[in-house]
Amino acid sequence: MLKPISQGDRGAAVEDVQKRLLMLGFDLGPTGIDGVFLGATLTAVRRFQREHELSEDGVVGDETWSALVDATFRLGDRLLYLRIPYFHGADVSVLQGALNVLGFACGPPDGIFGAYTERAVGEFQSNVGLPRDGIAGPETVRAIEQLHHVWQGKDPGAPAALPVAAARAAEALGRARLVLVWEGQGARAIAERVANLALAAEPTAQVEVLETAERVSAAAGSLTVRLCTGPEVSPAEGMPVVSVHAGAGAEGRFVAAFGALGERREVCVSLPDGAHSDERSAQSVAVRILDGLCAVLSARSGSVVR
């Protein structure tokens, strides 16, 4: 949003505000969406601000606009997955409420797609036979909506108890330093997503993203992963290559690769063609890589990966 919208303003920006207010059920009077910020529109904005505990000044600034956008997201409007900044909005709240009622606990629906929500999405996907990637995309949303008769109208906060924290949010990520070395722009995009995902799951995670040409220091407790695609795969002699395929879990592959190294902690990851071609594919591959690294950390500490 470039500049605040206030009383007396006219144009497309005002129409956008009016459309969102109408979607939320606010009365805009007989003129409806007319692109003029007066009368009923001003009253509706102030009422919206009051209901959302915002400054009731009747001006649509950044804070009010952000709240309006969040409130008008509908489940299925966009892909939802774990990242920083976290996705937030009415669509996330609906997703959380549905999952809770269906028995996949993600805590009170706060509208923020955090690690508990991602875990609940993954458990639901496994339960209905979908690939478990923690991404609420079209297939997952469709499966949830097919069960609307079960969850709609029920208490969205139950069950609020969280039996087990998400594996990626556990202390495993806080115990080691991850170094992601990329070769090629496609690999860079995946490396950055892995780092973003790790920090979203565990804010204390130590993750570094480097280009191949940069010096990589083998710090104590660190795991180094070299990400490359197709013909660019050229690991050093004796370095294991982990192939990450869409739809297949990678935990066992990573544990086996690092387990074969002894004290050495560096492997090469071969990315599938088109891994970064779209948002869904890139996030799915990043999830598999981070799951694999967490499995290695958990195996070395003797804990169980859930």
N, C-alpha and C positions, 0 to 999 in steps of 0.2 A: 504494500500500500504506500503510495507516494506522499499523499498529504491528507490530513483529516477531512472528513466530510461533516458539514455542520448545517444548521438551519439556513434555508434560503438557497443552498446549492442545488444544481440541476445537472442532468446528464446520465451517461451510462453507468458511472460509479454508483450513483444514487439508485438506479434501477437494480443493480446487483445487490445492494443492501436490502432493497424492498423485496426482491425475490426470495432472499434467505429468510427474512422475517416472515413472509407469507408461508414458506415451507414449515416454519416452526409454529404456525398457527396464530400469529399476531394479526389483529384487525387493522387494515390499512384504509378503512373507510371506503366510500363509493368510488373514489378515483383509482384505488388499487395501485398497480405498478405504473406510475406516470413519470418517473424520473425527477420528481420535485420533492425536496426535503423540507416538508412543512406539515403542520397539523397532525394527522393520524400517524404519519411516519415518525415524526419527532416523539410522539407519545409512545409508540411501539419501541423505539430505540431505548428510551428511558426505562420502560418496563423491563426490557431485556437486560439492561445493565443492572437494574435492581435485583432481578432474579438470579443473576450470576455474580452478585456481590462486587460489581464494578462501580467506578465513580459515575454517579447518575447525572452526567453533565449534558446528555443529549448529543454528544459529539462522537462520531465513529472514528476513533484514532486506532493506533496499532493494537492496543489491548482489546478493545471492543471488537475490532475486525477479526482478530485471531480467534476470539471466543465465538463469534458468529460462524466462522468457517468450521471450527471444531464441532459446533452444535449441528451443522447441516450435513456432515458426512454420514452416508448410509452404508451399512455393511455390504461390501462388494464393490464400493466405489473405487477402491485402490488396493494394491497388495499391502498386507500388513506383516511385518517381521521385526525381529530384534535388531536394533541399530541405535546409534547416537547421532543426532538427538532422537529420543524415543518418539514413535508415532503416538499421537494422542487425539482423542475426539470421540464423538458419539458412536461411531462405528466400532471403536475399540470397546466401549462400554457395553454395547449390545453383544459383541463377541464374548466378552468376559462373563456376562450374565448367562448367556446360553450354555457356555462350557460348564459353569458352576452347577446349573440346574441338571445338566446331563451327567454330572458326576466327575467332571475333570476339573479339580479345584485350581483356581488361580487367584483366590483371595477376593476381597471386596472389589466390585467393579469401579475402578477409579479412572477409567478412560485412558490409561497409560500402558502401552504394550511393552512390558518389561520381561525379565527372565522367567517369572512364574507363568505369565500368560503364554510365552513361547513354549514352555514345557507342556502346558495343558493342551495347546494346539497339537503338539507332536503326539501326545497320548491319544487324543481324539482321532488323529489321522491313522495311527496304528490300529485303533479299535474298529474303524470302518473300512480298513483295507487300502488306505491311501499311502503313498510314500511319505515317510516321516521326516519332514524337513523343517517343521515349525513355522512354515509360511502359510498365512491365511490368504490363499489365492482363490480363483474361481471354483475349482473342484471342492476345496475344503468348505468354502462358503455355501456352495450348493448342497453339500451333505448336511451342513448345520441347518440350513433353511428347510430341508426336507423333513426335519424333526421339529419344526416350529410348533406343532401341536403339543409337543412335550414340554417345551421350555417357555413359550410365550405366556405372559400373565403370571408366571411363578416368581417367587422371591429370588432375585438375581444374585443375592449375597450368600446363598447357601449352595454347597458347603464352603465356608470361609476358611476352614482349617487346611493347612498345607502339610501333608504327611512327610514329604521329602523335598528339599530344595533342588532346583535344577542343577544338573551335573556341571553345566558350564558356569553356574553362578557360585559353585562351591569354592572352597579355599584352594583347590588345585591350581587355579590360574594365578593366585597370589603368591604361590611358592616358587615359581620359576620365571625366567626371562625367555620370551619367545622372540626369535629373530626371523623375519620373513624377507627373503632375498628374491627379487623378481628379475626375470629376463624377458623383456618385451612388454609392450604397453598392455596387452591382454592380461598377462600375469600380474602386472602392477595393479590393475583394477581389482583382481581377486585378492591380492595381498592386503590392499587397503580395506577391503570388506572384512577380511578375517580379523584384522586389527580392530576395526570399528566394532565388530560383533563381540570380540573378547572384552573390550572396555565397556560395552553395554551390559554384558553379563556380569562382569566383575571390575568395578572402577579402579581397584588397586592393581590390576593386571599390568605387567611390564611387557610391553610389546614394541618392537622396533621394526620399521619397514625400510629396507635398503635396496639400492640398485646393485646389480651384479658387480660393477666396477669398484664399489666402495669396499673398504676393508671391513671384514667381519671379525670381531673379537670373540673368542670362545670363552666367555665368562662362566664362572662356576654356576652350575645349575641351569644353564641355558639350553634351549633346544633350537636348532637352526633348520629352517626349511627353505629349500631353493625351489621356487615356483617357475615352471616353464611350460611352453606349449609345443606340441607336434615335433617338427624337425629341430626345434631349438633345444630339445632335451640333450644335454651333454654333460652328464655328471662326471665327477672325478673318479678315478679308478677305485673300485671297491665301495663306492657310495650307493646304497640301496635306492631304487626308484619306486615310489609308491604311485600307482595309477589310480586316479579318482574318477569313478564313473557315476553318471547321474543314476539315481534310483538304487544305488548299492551303498551299504554302510562301509565306512572306512576305518572304524576303530581297530579291528583285528589287523588290518594291513599296516597301520602305523605302529601298533605295539610290536608286531613281528619285525618290522624294519629297524626300529630303534633298539629292539632287544638283541638283534644280531650284531650291533655295533660295539657292545661293551661300554667302555667309557666315552667313546666317540658319540657325539650327539648331533649329527647332521645328515639329513636325507634330502633327496630330490623328489619333488612331486610333479608328476606329468599330468597336466590339465587337459581335459577333453576339448576337442575342437568346438569353438563357439561357446566356451564356458562363460564368456563375458558379454555374449551377444545381446542379452536382455536382462532385465532386473531380476526376474525369477531364477533364471539359470545361474547367474552370478552369485546370488544369495544362497542358493541351494548348494553350490560347490563350496562356498565359504563355510557353511554350516558343517559340511562333511569333514573339511580339513580341521576345523577347530574341535569338532567332536573327537577326531583321531588324536589330536595333540593332548586333549584332556584325558583320553583313555590311557595314553602313555604316562602322563603325570600321575594318574590315579593308580595305575599298575605298579609304578615304582614306589609309591607310598604305601602300597598294600591295601588301599581302599577300594571299594566296589564302585564301578561306574554304573549308574542307573539310566 
